[in-house]
């Protein structure tokens, strides 16, 4: 007979670490998505805007990990977030890959990049993450699609974006798309999550 806790610890779940956006930023992005669709910058088609609760700035995608990894990952995210300076981001462009459209963010003071680099090193020491070859790019995925539509929407006017915190997320795959559940949250730069 096996212990139930050890079985649960072996269950693999999709994890990532991200900066949370303040509610006012998410609300502004939803309004921008709606206006862009109305102006036909994001026309109806085989793609969908990212839901408000799923808007975030990914720091590290970890993929499928045993549930028992959540606590040590969260501890390292918490330590990196505590050590970080205040993150201030602003929208500087729109970019597409083969499956997503994103708003690229300017990290003029470098605090977000420093936080990401610190977190990546910590997660590598845990052997739960392998750093990507390309440099980390602060961005918010705003639309997903099957065929690249080559959109050129006007950029939203968000002003300066100060993340409301950092979190370890569980990405739950559903027929309607992924749902992101924050498992543990932390303040950034020594403050509590907002």
SEMI-190382 format. One record per residue (C-alpha): x, y, z; residue number from 0. Coordinates in steps of 0.25 Angstrom, whole numbers. Layout:
% SEMI-190382
X / Y / Z / NUM $
...
END
This chain:
% SEMI-190382
0 / 0 / 0 / 0 $
5 / 14 / -3 / 1 $
4 / 27 / 4 / 2 $
-6 / 36 / -2 / 3 $
3 / 48 / -1 / 4 $
14 / 41 / -8 / 5 $
4 / 38 / -20 / 6 $
0 / 52 / -20 / 7 $
14 / 57 / -20 / 8 $
17 / 48 / -33 / 9 $
5 / 54 / -41 / 10 $
11 / 63 / -52 / 11 $
5 / 76 / -54 / 12 $
9 / 88 / -64 / 13 $
16 / 99 / -57 / 14 $
22 / 113 / -60 / 15 $
26 / 125 / -52 / 16 $
21 / 139 / -56 / 17 $
19 / 153 / -52 / 18 $
5 / 156 / -49 / 19 $
-2 / 169 / -56 / 20 $
-9 / 178 / -47 / 21 $
-25 / 178 / -49 / 22 $
-25 / 192 / -56 / 23 $
-14 / 187 / -66 / 24 $
-22 / 174 / -69 / 25 $
-35 / 182 / -71 / 26 $
-28 / 192 / -80 / 27 $
-23 / 180 / -89 / 28 $
-37 / 174 / -90 / 29 $
-42 / 187 / -94 / 30 $
-31 / 188 / -105 / 31 $
-34 / 174 / -109 / 32 $
-49 / 178 / -111 / 33 $
-46 / 191 / -118 / 34 $
-35 / 184 / -127 / 35 $
-46 / 173 / -131 / 36 $
-56 / 184 / -134 / 37 $
-46 / 192 / -143 / 38 $
-43 / 179 / -150 / 39 $
-28 / 179 / -145 / 40 $
-31 / 166 / -138 / 41 $
-42 / 161 / -148 / 42 $
-51 / 149 / -145 / 43 $
-44 / 137 / -149 / 44 $
-37 / 124 / -145 / 45 $
-31 / 131 / -132 / 46 $
-35 / 136 / -119 / 47 $
-31 / 147 / -110 / 48 $
-25 / 142 / -97 / 49 $
-35 / 143 / -85 / 50 $
-33 / 154 / -75 / 51 $
-29 / 144 / -63 / 52 $
-18 / 138 / -72 / 53 $
-11 / 151 / -76 / 54 $
3 / 151 / -69 / 55 $
18 / 152 / -72 / 56 $
25 / 139 / -72 / 57 $
38 / 138 / -65 / 58 $
41 / 123 / -67 / 59 $
32 / 111 / -73 / 60 $
35 / 98 / -66 / 61 $
26 / 89 / -73 / 62 $
21 / 76 / -66 / 63 $
27 / 74 / -53 / 64 $
24 / 65 / -41 / 65 $
14 / 72 / -31 / 66 $
25 / 71 / -20 / 67 $
34 / 81 / -28 / 68 $
24 / 92 / -25 / 69 $
29 / 96 / -11 / 70 $
44 / 97 / -15 / 71 $
40 / 104 / -28 / 72 $
32 / 114 / -20 / 73 $
43 / 116 / -9 / 74 $
53 / 120 / -20 / 75 $
43 / 129 / -27 / 76 $
40 / 136 / -14 / 77 $
54 / 138 / -11 / 78 $
57 / 144 / -25 / 79 $
45 / 153 / -24 / 80 $
49 / 158 / -10 / 81 $
63 / 161 / -15 / 82 $
58 / 168 / -28 / 83 $
57 / 183 / -30 / 84 $
44 / 190 / -34 / 85 $
40 / 185 / -47 / 86 $
34 / 196 / -57 / 87 $
30 / 191 / -71 / 88 $
24 / 198 / -83 / 89 $
18 / 194 / -96 / 90 $
28 / 196 / -108 / 91 $
23 / 187 / -119 / 92 $
15 / 176 / -124 / 93 $
21 / 163 / -129 / 94 $
16 / 149 / -134 / 95 $
21 / 135 / -134 / 96 $
15 / 124 / -141 / 97 $
4 / 122 / -131 / 98 $
3 / 135 / -122 / 99 $
2 / 150 / -123 / 100 $
9 / 157 / -112 / 101 $
12 / 171 / -106 / 102 $
27 / 173 / -105 / 103 $
30 / 181 / -92 / 104 $
42 / 190 / -89 / 105 $
49 / 188 / -77 / 106 $
57 / 201 / -77 / 107 $
63 / 199 / -63 / 108 $
66 / 184 / -65 / 109 $
59 / 180 / -52 / 110 $
50 / 170 / -59 / 111 $
62 / 164 / -66 / 112 $
70 / 163 / -54 / 113 $
59 / 156 / -46 / 114 $
57 / 146 / -58 / 115 $
72 / 143 / -58 / 116 $
73 / 141 / -43 / 117 $
61 / 132 / -44 / 118 $
66 / 124 / -56 / 119 $
79 / 121 / -48 / 120 $
72 / 117 / -36 / 121 $
63 / 108 / -43 / 122 $
75 / 102 / -51 / 123 $
81 / 99 / -37 / 124 $
69 / 91 / -34 / 125 $
70 / 83 / -47 / 126 $
56 / 87 / -51 / 127 $
59 / 97 / -62 / 128 $
68 / 98 / -74 / 129 $
71 / 112 / -79 / 130 $
66 / 115 / -93 / 131 $
77 / 119 / -103 / 132 $
70 / 132 / -107 / 133 $
70 / 144 / -97 / 134 $
58 / 145 / -88 / 135 $
48 / 155 / -94 / 136 $
38 / 162 / -85 / 137 $
24 / 161 / -92 / 138 $
9 / 158 / -90 / 139 $
3 / 148 / -99 / 140 $
-10 / 155 / -104 / 141 $
-15 / 146 / -115 / 142 $
-14 / 131 / -119 / 143 $
-16 / 126 / -133 / 144 $
-14 / 114 / -142 / 145 $
-9 / 121 / -154 / 146 $
-1 / 134 / -153 / 147 $
-10 / 145 / -157 / 148 $
1 / 156 / -158 / 149 $
-6 / 166 / -150 / 150 $
-2 / 181 / -148 / 151 $
-11 / 186 / -137 / 152 $
-9 / 200 / -131 / 153 $
-2 / 198 / -117 / 154 $
-10 / 200 / -104 / 155 $
-7 / 212 / -96 / 156 $
-4 / 205 / -83 / 157 $
7 / 215 / -77 / 158 $
16 / 209 / -67 / 159 $
13 / 195 / -62 / 160 $
17 / 191 / -49 / 161 $
14 / 176 / -47 / 162 $
5 / 173 / -35 / 163 $
14 / 161 / -31 / 164 $
20 / 148 / -36 / 165 $
14 / 134 / -35 / 166 $
16 / 120 / -38 / 167 $
4 / 115 / -47 / 168 $
-2 / 102 / -51 / 169 $
-6 / 102 / -65 / 170 $
-19 / 93 / -66 / 171 $
-22 / 89 / -80 / 172 $
-37 / 90 / -84 / 173 $
-45 / 88 / -97 / 174 $
-47 / 103 / -97 / 175 $
-32 / 106 / -95 / 176 $
-22 / 106 / -83 / 177 $
-27 / 112 / -70 / 178 $
-16 / 117 / -61 / 179 $
-17 / 115 / -46 / 180 $
-7 / 123 / -36 / 181 $
-2 / 113 / -26 / 182 $
7 / 122 / -18 / 183 $
8 / 137 / -19 / 184 $
19 / 147 / -15 / 185 $
22 / 162 / -14 / 186 $
33 / 167 / -23 / 187 $
44 / 175 / -17 / 188 $
41 / 173 / -3 / 189 $
26 / 177 / -3 / 190 $
14 / 168 / -2 / 191 $
6 / 164 / -14 / 192 $
-4 / 174 / -17 / 193 $
END
